[in-house]
Amino acid sequence: GKTTLLMTLAGLIAPPAGSVTLGGAALSCYDEATLRATVAFFAEDAHVFATTVRDNLLVVRGDCTDAEITCALTAVGLHTWLDGLPGGLATVLTGGAGALSAGQRRRLLLARALLSQAPIILLDEPTEHLDADTADDIMRTLLTPGVFFGPDRTVVVATDKLPADIGCP
């Protein structure tokens, strides 16, 4: 359901019927590079590489500075974790995703999304595996224009868990 919809919106799979358009043109009209620069899909189960923390974030945008990476990690609540790593951003996540708790992994993947410059961001269960209070705080921040993402960007969040005070039926 939700993941399939996001993958369809990202142009990763064809819609079973009809078409998905962007700027009035079918996604199939866009070349791969343009589409990927415009629409960024961040899967719930995205890969975490057995390389440095820095390199795991540079996969989304290779020109990020250490300051930008640190800011993104801080924004998603990983500043204490980062400060505790022996090599900071240069720490190798030996074993990839296995080097992180499920909650740390989700936050690292969300930090990738924050570093993306794509005007359209598709997030699949961005607060999965986080405790309820933390998940609610992050979700509120995600859904507040101009905080995590500028007001000129479109953010689509697929989730089963919204804070009670968010006005979505």
N, C-alpha and C positions, 0 to 999 in steps of 0.2 A: 503494500500500500503506500506508505509515506516515502520510503526510500525509492521505490519505483517512480513515484511522482517527481521527486527531486532529480533523479537520474534522467527522466524524460525532459524536464525543464532545462537541464544542463546540456541536452543534446547527446547524452551518452547512450541512450536507447531511443528507438523510434516510437512515437505514440502508436497505440494499437488502432486508433482511428483519428481522423482529423489531422491537425498540424499544430505545432507550437511556433509562434512567431516572436521575433525580436525586432522592434523598430519597424514593424509592418512586413518584415520579410521572414519567410520560413527559416528555421534554424539550419536546415539543409543547404541554404544558399550561402552560408558563412564558411570560410575556410577554417580549418582546425585552430590555427594560431589566433585568429581574431576571436573565435568563439571562446576559447580558453582564457583569453585576456579580458573578455567581457563578462563571462559567467563562471564563477568558481564554486564548485561543489565540494563540500567538506563532509565526507562520509563518517558515519559513526565508527566504523571499523577501519579507518585509514591507517596506513602502514607507519609504524615508527621504526626507523632504521637503527641498526647497530653501529652508530657513529656518534659524533658529538651532539650535544644539545643544540649548539649553534647550527650545525649542518642539518639537523632535523627541522629547523625552522627556515633555513635558507632555501629549502626545496620549493617553497611557495613564491619566494622573490629573492633572487640571488644577490641583489644589491643592498640588502638590509645591513644597517650598521649594528654594532654590538649594543649601542644605546637604544635603538629601536627594538631589538630583540628583548633586551632587559625590560623595557617599558611594557611590551606585550605580555611577557611572563608575569610581571608585577600586576598588570590589569586583570589577569585571570587568577590571581591569588597564588602564584608559584614563587614569589620573591623569597620566602623563608626556605623553601626547598632549594632554590638556586643558590642562596647564600650558604647552604649546608653542603653543597657539592664540592669535592676536593679541587676540581679544576674549573669551577664555575661553568661558563658556556663551553669550555673546552673539554668538559667531562664526557667521556665516551659512555653511551648507554649500552653497555655490554649486554647482548641478548635482545636489543631493541625494546619492544613493548614489555618484555619480561622484566626489564630493569625498573619499571614504574608500577605504582599501584594503578588500579583502574581509574580512580579519580584524577591522579596526576596525568595519566595518559589523555583523558578527556580534556583537561586544561591545556596540555601541550598542543593538542590538535586545535583547540579554540584559539590559542595564541597564533597558530599558523593562519587562521582565518583573519585575525586582526591585522596581520602583516600583509595580507593580500591587497592589491590595489584594484582588483576587479570591481566594476561598478555594481555588479549583481552577485550577492553572496547567498549560497544555499547551504543551510546548516541542518544536518541530520542528528537529532537527539544530542544537542551540544552540552547538556547538563547531566547526561546519563552517568551513573556511578558516583555522583556527588551526594553528600548528605542533603536532606531536604532544605535546610535553611540556606546553605551555600548555593544550592541549585536555584532556589527562589531568588536570591540576591543577584546571581549572574543572569538569570532569565529577565528580571526586571531591567537590568542594565542593558542587556541585548535589545530589548524592546523599547528602549528610550532613545529616540532619534538624536544623533549628535554625540552620544557618549562613547560607545565602542566604535561605531561607524558614523561617518558624516551623514548629514541629512540629505545629501545628494546621491546617496547610495540606496539600493534596494536590498533588503535582507529578508530572506524567507526562512522561517524556523519550523521544522517539523518535529513535534514533540507530543508526548502523551501527558506531560506534566507542566502545567502552568501554575504560577502562584495564585492563590485564591483571590487576591486583590487585583488581578489583571482582568480587564473587562472584555474577555472573549468568551462567547458561549460554547 
